[in-house]
């Protein structure tokens, strides 16, 4: 029900008595209602929409600030949102203009409209990219001043509307007060009757109006936190509903404004943290960074840049002229003390080219700096500076090591080949030269006895001595191991090469004192002369190597010149290698057997197996001609295994007291195949292990002493006997007897041949037999050819003998005839009837 109907229904009973009061009251109430309606239509609604426009402007300001802070350009959605916000503000201004007709309000509204329109126009002009496509820096201060002016004009508009509302409120109060006074005098007579109705009137109209007035005052004062009640259905109820709706919208817009401000604060904090991280990253970079703008002023310079060039960071503040930075760098001792003008000109050329570029700079302290220039789209530059001193040193070291020996610092094989090619290029002018191929004598013994560190120190000492004996222009290189090579320039005749070789032998052969160790080594030299001995580097080196091989074979510690016959010998040796590698080799081998006789009883105690090679074209090849080659190419291992199998198989056909002796090569001790080969030969033949005696030379003890000793002990554990062959011919035989308990010592034939003519040979034999007796070892003398030799050996206590006095080595098929001859000779062998079991 409407308020008007409620009023007239309540007072219908007294309409006749107070017609004048009704007319006057109707007029007064009508005027009051108009004032109340105008209070809503003009001040209250105007204030609401003015504040709504202010909230929308704040929201637009927040969005504009966020766009300007985050840059470099707005998105399409953000520009659309700004245009919608401008449209909302225009609609709010239109409502205020339609509802409020006060001149002061109209003037304030016009000013606010112009300020807001100007701010949006300026903002859109800044956000829009220019026609050239270049992104300009946002004019944040300009936009901020415009937004502040627009906000101030809106605040003035709100104040004018609120002032108009206060005017209407006072007029309404005055009108209501006058109407109340008139009604009081007119209705004095019916006060008692209409008292109840007056209370109802106050309840229905006055208190809601006052409540609405208080709410309107709160809204006008900016307090929108109090919600108006909406429980009435009349005009006042609708007014309260409108006020509640307006409060809700204002609260929502205030909440949106708070959210935008919070987002702005978060964006500002994110930007602050980003800048902090960027500063930390710049400060801790390993590269120096210097950024300059299009005018050549410093934008950013990190701490590493200052450290690289030794500059004061205070002199690199943003805005510093780049030329002043270069001047400070030159003054600090950088750029190799070049004039400032030259440095400025060089950098000016780079800047003018506007292309990426790289350069190097010498900083103070001899450091090398690499600079990388990159142009930026705004006309500025960013330069990255890296200290590459250590890298350059490392690269130089790598280049040096690629062309020099890491141990001796001498040129390596690559450099030697290059110099050899250069020297050969000048032989057409008659500039002959010599190539000397050097190999140290006894170097392996030094390594084995004193250790590899001493060996390395020895090589370095030899390298120094070789440098000292050369003339300017000559070159010495280390080719590997203990091998060196020299190019002697201007040596057309053997005389110059001989003089140099003599100096090298004398100088290198002088004693060395290495960590308290007195070391003596020799050197063997092979010499090839260019152009006579070759016109190709490989040919010269090969010929010098052949000459070196001859020098080592003929006594070491000397030199030999290349001769054509050496190449023929090398070719023959190569052919021998190919024959040794032929698949039918084992079928061409045969074992010969030489008897071993007891010196006391002249009984045959066993045989020594000796290898022979029946070559299809060479004929019978002596072991002295092919064993060393087989050792070098590794064929001695399968040959040795075959010898063990054949010797043990043949011995299995003899009587059980006869033994078989087999020679072993030092090469067979390398790896782990020897012990297995011996065990397999004994197992397959079925002979007792003590019947097999393995003969080794001092080379076994010299090479990898600890490893070979371990193999010897493994062989001893199989039950076989171990014999030391050629005893007394080496330089450390006595030490070997202490290292391993041999079963037999074999006296070399070199002592037996001159036994009857040289007293020192007899003394050696006597010493060896006495030593063996004290060590409980047997002795076997080789090379016995006369009865006198045999008698002297028997008298000195030699246990067994062998030699041509009894028999030359014979193949297995001739053993029965040999045995029969020995049994029927004037030197009977009692108790032995045959070789067969």
ZIPE-V308862 format. One record per residue. N is the residue number from 0. PSI is psi as a letter, one per 20 degrees, with the letter a starting at -180 (NA if undefined). Layout:
n->N psi->PSI
n->N psi->PSI
This chain:
n->0 psi->q
n->1 psi->q
n->2 psi->h
n->3 psi->g
n->4 psi->h
n->5 psi->h
n->6 psi->g
n->7 psi->h
n->8 psi->h
n->9 psi->h
n->10 psi->j
n->11 psi->h
n->12 psi->h
n->13 psi->j
n->14 psi->h
n->15 psi->g
n->16 psi->h
n->17 psi->l
n->18 psi->h
n->19 psi->h
n->20 psi->h
n->21 psi->g
n->22 psi->g
n->23 psi->g
n->24 psi->h
n->25 psi->g
n->26 psi->g
n->27 psi->g
n->28 psi->h
n->29 psi->g
n->30 psi->h
n->31 psi->g
n->32 psi->h
n->33 psi->g
n->34 psi->g
n->35 psi->g
n->36 psi->g
n->37 psi->h
n->38 psi->h
n->39 psi->g
n->40 psi->h
n->41 psi->f
n->42 psi->g
n->43 psi->g
n->44 psi->g
n->45 psi->g
n->46 psi->g
n->47 psi->g
n->48 psi->h
n->49 psi->g
n->50 psi->h
n->51 psi->g
n->52 psi->h
n->53 psi->g
n->54 psi->g
n->55 psi->h
n->56 psi->g
n->57 psi->h
n->58 psi->g
n->59 psi->h
n->60 psi->g
n->61 psi->g
n->62 psi->g
n->63 psi->g
n->64 psi->g
n->65 psi->h
n->66 psi->g
n->67 psi->h
n->68 psi->g
n->69 psi->h
n->70 psi->a
n->71 psi->i
n->72 psi->q
n->73 psi->q
n->74 psi->r
n->75 psi->h
n->76 psi->h
n->77 psi->g
n->78 psi->h
n->79 psi->g
n->80 psi->g
n->81 psi->g
n->82 psi->h
n->83 psi->g
n->84 psi->h
n->85 psi->h
n->86 psi->h
n->87 psi->g
n->88 psi->g
n->89 psi->g
n->90 psi->g
n->91 psi->g
n->92 psi->h
n->93 psi->h
n->94 psi->g
n->95 psi->g
n->96 psi->h
n->97 psi->h
n->98 psi->h
n->99 psi->p
n->100 psi->j
n->101 psi->p
n->102 psi->g
n->103 psi->h
n->104 psi->h
n->105 psi->g
n->106 psi->g
n->107 psi->h
n->108 psi->h
n->109 psi->g
n->110 psi->g
n->111 psi->h
n->112 psi->g
n->113 psi->g
n->114 psi->g
n->115 psi->g
n->116 psi->g
n->117 psi->g
n->118 psi->g
n->119 psi->g
n->120 psi->g
n->121 psi->g
n->122 psi->g
n->123 psi->h
n->124 psi->h
n->125 psi->g
n->126 psi->h
n->127 psi->p
n->128 psi->q
n->129 psi->r
n->130 psi->h
n->131 psi->i
n->132 psi->i
n->133 psi->p
n->134 psi->o
n->135 psi->q
n->136 psi->p
n->137 psi->p
n->138 psi->m
n->139 psi->g
n->140 psi->g
n->141 psi->g
n->142 psi->h
n->143 psi->g
n->144 psi->h
n->145 psi->g
n->146 psi->h
n->147 psi->g
n->148 psi->g
n->149 psi->g
n->150 psi->h
n->151 psi->g
n->152 psi->h
n->153 psi->g
n->154 psi->g
n->155 psi->h
n->156 psi->g
n->157 psi->g
n->158 psi->g
n->159 psi->g
n->160 psi->g
n->161 psi->h
n->162 psi->g
n->163 psi->h
n->164 psi->g
n->165 psi->h
n->166 psi->g
n->167 psi->h
n->168 psi->g
n->169 psi->h
n->170 psi->g
n->171 psi->g
n->172 psi->g
n->173 psi->g
n->174 psi->g
n->175 psi->g
n->176 psi->g
n->177 psi->g
n->178 psi->h
n->179 psi->h
n->180 psi->g
n->181 psi->g
n->182 psi->h
n->183 psi->g
n->184 psi->h
n->185 psi->h
n->186 psi->k
n->187 psi->h
n->188 psi->h
n->189 psi->k
n->190 psi->g
n->191 psi->h
n->192 psi->h
n->193 psi->j
n->194 psi->g
n->195 psi->g
n->196 psi->h
n->197 psi->h
n->198 psi->g
n->199 psi->h
n->200 psi->g
n->201 psi->h
n->202 psi->h
n->203 psi->h
n->204 psi->g
n->205 psi->g
n->206 psi->g
n->207 psi->h
n->208 psi->g
n->209 psi->h
n->210 psi->g
n->211 psi->h
n->212 psi->g
n->213 psi->g
n->214 psi->g
n->215 psi->h
n->216 psi->g
n->217 psi->g
n->218 psi->g
n->219 psi->h
n->220 psi->i
n->221 psi->j
n->222 psi->o
n->223 psi->j
n->224 psi->i
n->225 psi->p
n->226 psi->p
n->227 psi->q
n->228 psi->q
n->229 psi->l
n->230 psi->i
n->231 psi->q
n->232 psi->j
n->233 psi->a
n->234 psi->g
n->235 psi->h
n->236 psi->g
n->237 psi->h
n->238 psi->g
n->239 psi->h
n->240 psi->g
n->241 psi->g
n->242 psi->g
n->243 psi->g
n->244 psi->g
n->245 psi->g
n->246 psi->g
n->247 psi->g
n->248 psi->g
n->249 psi->h
n->250 psi->g
n->251 psi->g
n->252 psi->h
n->253 psi->h
n->254 psi->g
n->255 psi->h
n->256 psi->g
n->257 psi->g
n->258 psi->g
n->259 psi->h
n->260 psi->h
n->261 psi->g
n->262 psi->h
n->263 psi->g
n->264 psi->g
n->265 psi->g
n->266 psi->h
n->267 psi->h
n->268 psi->g
n->269 psi->g
n->270 psi->h
n->271 psi->g
n->272 psi->h
n->273 psi->g
n->274 psi->h
n->275 psi->g
n->276 psi->h
n->277 psi->g
n->278 psi->g
n->279 psi->g
n->280 psi->g
n->281 psi->g
n->282 psi->h
n->283 psi->j
n->284 psi->q
n->285 psi->i
n->286 psi->q
n->287 psi->p
n->288 psi->p
n->289 psi->o
n->290 psi->p
n->291 psi->q
n->292 psi->a
n->293 psi->h
n->294 psi->j
n->295 psi->k
n->296 psi->q
n->297 psi->p
n->298 psi->g
n->299 psi->p
n->300 psi->p
n->301 psi->r
n->302 psi->h
n->303 psi->h
n->304 psi->g
n->305 psi->h
n->306 psi->h
n->307 psi->g
n->308 psi->j
n->309 psi->k
n->310 psi->q
n->311 psi->p
n->312 psi->h
n->313 psi->h
n->314 psi->j
n->315 psi->k
n->316 psi->q
n->317 psi->p
n->318 psi->i
n->319 psi->p
n->320 psi->p
n->321 psi->h
n->322 psi->h
n->323 psi->h
n->324 psi->g
n->325 psi->h
n->326 psi->g
n->327 psi->h
n->328 psi->g
n->329 psi->g
n->330 psi->h
n->331 psi->i
n->332 psi->j
n->333 psi->r
n->334 psi->k
n->335 psi->k
n->336 psi->k
n->337 psi->q
n->338 psi->q
n->339 psi->h
n->340 psi->g
n->341 psi->h
n->342 psi->g
n->343 psi->g
n->344 psi->g
n->345 psi->g
n->346 psi->h
n->347 psi->h
n->348 psi->g
n->349 psi->g
n->350 psi->h
n->351 psi->h
n->352 psi->h
n->353 psi->k
n->354 psi->q
n->355 psi->q
n->356 psi->q
n->357 psi->q
n->358 psi->r
n->359 psi->q
n->360 psi->p
n->361 psi->o
n->362 psi->r
n->363 psi->q
n->364 psi->j
n->365 psi->j
n->366 psi->q
n->367 psi->p
n->368 psi->p
n->369 psi->p
n->370 psi->p
n->371 psi->o
n->372 psi->p
n->373 psi->p
n->374 psi->q
n->375 psi->q
n->376 psi->h
n->377 psi->j
n->378 psi->i
n->379 psi->a
n->380 psi->q
n->381 psi->p
n->382 psi->p
n->383 psi->p
n->384 psi->p
n->385 psi->p
n->386 psi->o
n->387 psi->k
n->388 psi->g
n->389 psi->h
n->390 psi->g
n->391 psi->h
n->392 psi->g
n->393 psi->g
n->394 psi->g
n->395 psi->h
n->396 psi->h
n->397 psi->g
n->398 psi->g
n->399 psi->g
n->400 psi->h
n->401 psi->h
n->402 psi->j
n->403 psi->q
n->404 psi->p
n->405 psi->h
n->406 psi->g
n->407 psi->i
n->408 psi->j
n->409 psi->q
n->410 psi->q
n->411 psi->a
n->412 psi->h
n->413 psi->g
n->414 psi->h
n->415 psi->g
n->416 psi->g
n->417 psi->g
n->418 psi->h
n->419 psi->g
n->420 psi->g
n->421 psi->g
n->422 psi->h
n->423 psi->h
n->424 psi->i
n->425 psi->j
n->426 psi->h
n->427 psi->h
n->428 psi->j
n->429 psi->j
n->430 psi->n
n->431 psi->q
n->432 psi->r
n->433 psi->q
n->434 psi->p
n->435 psi->p
n->436 psi->p
n->437 psi->q
n->438 psi->p
n->439 psi->p
n->440 psi->q
n->441 psi->j
n->442 psi->h
n->443 psi->h
n->444 psi->h
n->445 psi->g
n->446 psi->g
n->447 psi->h
n->448 psi->h
n->449 psi->i
n->450 psi->q
n->451 psi->h
n->452 psi->g
n->453 psi->h
n->454 psi->g
n->455 psi->g
n->456 psi->h
n->457 psi->g
n->458 psi->h
n->459 psi->g
n->460 psi->g
n->461 psi->g
n->462 psi->g
n->463 psi->g
n->464 psi->h
n->465 psi->h
n->466 psi->h
n->467 psi->h
n->468 psi->i
n->469 psi->q
n->470 psi->r
n->471 psi->p
n->472 psi->h
n->473 psi->r
n->474 psi->q
n->475 psi->p
n->476 psi->q
n->477 psi->p
n->478 psi->i
n->479 psi->q
n->480 psi->c
n->481 psi->k
n->482 psi->p
n->483 psi->r
n->484 psi->q
n->485 psi->p
n->486 psi->o
n->487 psi->o
n->488 psi->q
n->489 psi->l
n->490 psi->m
n->491 psi->i
n->492 psi->q
n->493 psi->h
n->494 psi->g
n->495 psi->g
n->496 psi->h
n->497 psi->g
n->498 psi->g
n->499 psi->g
n->500 psi->h
n->501 psi->g
n->502 psi->h
n->503 psi->g
n->504 psi->g
n->505 psi->g
n->506 psi->g
n->507 psi->h
n->508 psi->i
n->509 psi->q
n->510 psi->q
n->511 psi->q
n->512 psi->o
n->513 psi->o
n->514 psi->l
n->515 psi->j
n->516 psi->p
n->517 psi->o
n->518 psi->p
n->519 psi->p
n->520 psi->q
n->521 psi->a
n->522 psi->p
n->523 psi->q
n->524 psi->p
n->525 psi->p
n->526 psi->p
n->527 psi->p
n->528 psi->p
n->529 psi->p
n->530 psi->i
n->531 psi->h
n->532 psi->j
n->533 psi->q
n->534 psi->j
n->535 psi->q
n->536 psi->g
n->537 psi->h
n->538 psi->g
n->539 psi->g
n->540 psi->g
n->541 psi->g
n->542 psi->h
n->543 psi->h
n->544 psi->h
n->545 psi->g
n->546 psi->h
n->547 psi->g
n->548 psi->g
n->549 psi->g
n->550 psi->h
n->551 psi->h
n->552 psi->h
n->553 psi->k
n->554 psi->i
n->555 psi->r
n->556 psi->k
n->557 psi->a
n->558 psi->q
n->559 psi->q
n->560 psi->q
n->561 psi->p
n->562 psi->q
n->563 psi->h
n->564 psi->h
n->565 psi->h
n->566 psi->h
n->567 psi->g
n->568 psi->h
n->569 psi->h
n->570 psi->h
n->571 psi->g
n->572 psi->h
n->573 psi->g
n->574 psi->h
n->575 psi->h
n->576 psi->g
n->577 psi->h
n->578 psi->h
n->579 psi->h
n->580 psi->i
n->581 psi->q
n->582 psi->h
n->583 psi->j
n->584 psi->g
n->585 psi->h
n->586 psi->i
n->587 psi->i
n->588 psi->q
n->589 psi->q
n->590 psi->p
n->591 psi->q
n->592 psi->p
n->593 psi->p
n->594 psi->q
n->595 psi->p
n->596 psi->q
n->597 psi->p
n->598 psi->i
n->599 psi->g
n->600 psi->i
n->601 psi->j
n->602 psi->q
n->603 psi->p
n->604 psi->i
n->605 psi->a
n->606 psi->q
n->607 psi->p
n->608 psi->p
n->609 psi->p
n->610 psi->p
n->611 psi->q
n->612 psi->o
n->613 psi->n
n->614 psi->q
n->615 psi->h
n->616 psi->h
n->617 psi->h
n->618 psi->b
n->619 psi->o
n->620 psi->p
n->621 psi->q
n->622 psi->h
n->623 psi->h
n->624 psi->h
n->625 psi->i
n->626 psi->g
n->627 psi->h
n->628 psi->g
n->629 psi->h
n->630 psi->g
n->631 psi->h
n->632 psi->j
n->633 psi->j
n->634 psi->i
n->635 psi->h
n->636 psi->g
n->637 psi->h
n->638 psi->g
n->639 psi->g
n->640 psi->g
n->641 psi->g
n->642 psi->g
n->643 psi->g
n->644 psi->g
n->645 psi->g
n->646 psi->g
n->647 psi->h
n->648 psi->g
n->649 psi->g
n->650 psi->h
n->651 psi->i
n->652 psi->i
n->653 psi->r
n->654 psi->q
n->655 psi->i
n->656 psi->i
n->657 psi->p
n->658 psi->r
n->659 psi->p
n->660 psi->p
n->661 psi->p
n->662 psi->p
n->663 psi->q
n->664 psi->q
n->665 psi->h
n->666 psi->h
n->667 psi->i
n->668 psi->i
n->669 psi->p
n->670 psi->b
n->671 psi->k
n->672 psi->h
n->673 psi->g
n->674 psi->g
n->675 psi->h
n->676 psi->g
n->677 psi->g
n->678 psi->h
n->679 psi->h
n->680 psi->g
n->681 psi->g
n->682 psi->g
n->683 psi->h
n->684 psi->h
n->685 psi->j
n->686 psi->q
n->687 psi->p
n->688 psi->h
n->689 psi->i
n->690 psi->i
n->691 psi->p
n->692 psi->p
n->693 psi->p
n->694 psi->p
n->695 psi->q
n->696 psi->r
n->697 psi->i
n->698 psi->h
n->699 psi->g
n->700 psi->h
n->701 psi->h
n->702 psi->p
n->703 psi->m
n->704 psi->g
n->705 psi->g
n->706 psi->g
n->707 psi->h
n->708 psi->h
n->709 psi->h
n->710 psi->g
n->711 psi->g
n->712 psi->h
n->713 psi->h
n->714 psi->g
n->715 psi->h
n->716 psi->h
n->717 psi->i
n->718 psi->i
n->719 psi->r
n->720 psi->q
n->721 psi->p
n->722 psi->q
n->723 psi->o
n->724 psi->q
n->725 psi->l
n->726 psi->p
n->727 psi->i
n->728 psi->i
n->729 psi->r
n->730 psi->i
n->731 psi->k
n->732 psi->h
n->733 psi->h
n->734 psi->h
n->735 psi->h
n->736 psi->h
n->737 psi->h
n->738 psi->h
n->739 psi->p
n->740 psi->n
n->741 psi->q
n->742 psi->h
n->743 psi->q
n->744 psi->p
n->745 psi->p
n->746 psi->p
n->747 psi->q
n->748 psi->h
n->749 psi->h
n->750 psi->h
n->751 psi->h
n->752 psi->g
n->753 psi->k
n->754 psi->h
n->755 psi->i
n->756 psi->i
n->757 psi->p
n->758 psi->h
n->759 psi->h
n->760 psi->g
n->761 psi->h
n->762 psi->h
n->763 psi->g
n->764 psi->g
n->765 psi->g
n->766 psi->g
n->767 psi->g
n->768 psi->h
n->769 psi->g
n->770 psi->g
n->771 psi->g
n->772 psi->g
n->773 psi->h
n->774 psi->j
n->775 psi->l
n->776 psi->q
n->777 psi->q
n->778 psi->p
n->779 psi->p
n->780 psi->p
n->781 psi->q
n->782 psi->k
n->783 psi->o
n->784 psi->i
n->785 psi->q
n->786 psi->h
n->787 psi->g
n->788 psi->g
n->789 psi->g
n->790 psi->g
n->791 psi->h
n->792 psi->g
n->793 psi->h
n->794 psi->h
n->795 psi->j
n->796 psi->j
n->797 psi->p
n->798 psi->g
n->799 psi->q
n->800 psi->r
n->801 psi->q
n->802 psi->a
n->803 psi->i
n->804 psi->h
n->805 psi->g
n->806 psi->q
n->807 psi->r
n->808 psi->p
n->809 psi->q
n->810 psi->r
n->811 psi->h
n->812 psi->i
n->813 psi->i
n->814 psi->g
n->815 psi->g
n->816 psi->g
n->817 psi->g
n->818 psi->h
n->819 psi->h
n->820 psi->g
n->821 psi->h
n->822 psi->h
n->823 psi->i
n->824 psi->r
n->825 psi->i
n->826 psi->m
n->827 psi->q
n->828 psi->n
n->829 psi->q
n->830 psi->i
n->831 psi->o
n->832 psi->h
n->833 psi->r
n->834 psi->h
n->835 psi->q
n->836 psi->NA
